[in-house]
Amino acid sequence: MAKYRVWIDRDQCISDMVCVALCPDVFEMNPEDNKSQIVERWRPSPDKIGEGIIPEELKDCAEKAAEACPVSIIHVEPAE
């Protein structure tokens, strides 16, 4: 089964929450800085809150969130 790398340029996040609304299985808001982050389950390590590896079944919602992001800071690409 294919896996996908999802990453967020958190420095540019404007906290509009569209990613969380469209794909809550992958994205959540960080309670400390109110910026988007990857749900802990998908992170490669606890300190890498802006990146994750997701299964193929979450690819479509992650891509919809990336397309809807008003500042285009979400990226989805095949994992190597």
C-alpha positions as CSV (number, residue, x, y, z in Angstrom):
1,M,0.0,0.0,0.0
2,A,1.3,3.4,-1.0
3,K,2.2,6.0,1.7
4,Y,2.4,9.8,1.3
5,R,4.4,12.4,3.0
6,V,2.4,15.4,4.2
7,W,4.2,18.6,5.4
8,I,3.1,22.0,6.5
9,D,5.1,25.2,6.3
10,R,3.9,26.2,9.8
11,D,5.7,29.5,9.8
12,Q,3.3,30.7,7.1
13,C,0.1,29.3,8.7
14,I,-2.7,31.8,9.1
15,S,-4.8,29.6,11.4
16,D,-7.9,29.6,9.3
17,M,-8.5,25.9,10.1
18,V,-9.7,24.9,6.6
19,C,-7.3,21.9,6.7
20,V,-8.8,20.7,10.0
21,A,-12.3,21.1,8.7
22,L,-11.6,19.1,5.5
23,C,-9.3,16.5,6.9
24,P,-9.4,16.1,10.7
25,D,-7.8,12.6,10.5
26,V,-4.6,14.3,9.3
27,F,-4.6,17.9,10.6
28,E,-5.3,19.5,14.0
29,M,-4.6,22.8,15.6
30,N,-1.7,23.2,18.0
31,P,-3.0,24.6,21.3
32,E,0.1,26.5,22.0
33,D,0.5,28.6,18.8
34,N,-2.9,28.0,17.2
35,K,-1.3,26.8,14.0
36,S,-2.0,23.7,12.0
37,Q,0.0,20.5,12.7
38,I,-0.1,16.8,11.8
39,V,-2.1,14.5,14.1
40,E,0.4,12.8,16.3
41,R,-0.4,9.3,15.0
42,W,1.1,10.1,11.6
43,R,4.3,12.0,12.7
44,P,7.7,10.4,12.3
45,S,8.6,11.7,15.7
46,P,6.8,13.7,18.5
47,D,8.9,16.8,17.8
48,K,8.2,16.9,14.1
49,I,4.6,18.4,14.3
50,G,4.6,19.8,10.8
51,E,5.2,16.5,8.9
52,G,3.8,13.1,8.7
53,I,3.5,9.9,6.7
54,I,-0.1,9.0,5.9
55,P,-1.7,5.9,4.3
56,E,-3.3,6.0,0.8
57,E,-6.8,6.1,2.2
58,L,-6.1,9.6,3.6
59,K,-4.4,11.0,0.5
60,D,-7.6,12.5,-1.0
61,C,-8.7,14.4,2.0
62,A,-5.1,15.7,2.6
63,E,-4.9,16.8,-1.0
64,K,-8.3,18.6,-0.7
65,A,-7.0,20.4,2.4
66,A,-3.8,21.4,0.5
67,E,-5.8,22.7,-2.4
68,A,-8.1,24.7,-0.1
69,C,-5.4,26.2,2.0
70,P,-5.5,30.0,1.2
71,V,-1.7,30.3,1.6
72,S,-0.7,27.1,-0.1
73,I,1.5,25.8,2.7
74,I,0.4,22.1,2.8
75,H,2.2,19.7,0.6
76,V,1.4,16.0,-0.2
77,E,3.9,13.8,-2.1
78,P,4.7,10.1,-2.4
79,A,6.8,8.9,0.4
80,E,10.1,7.3,-0.5
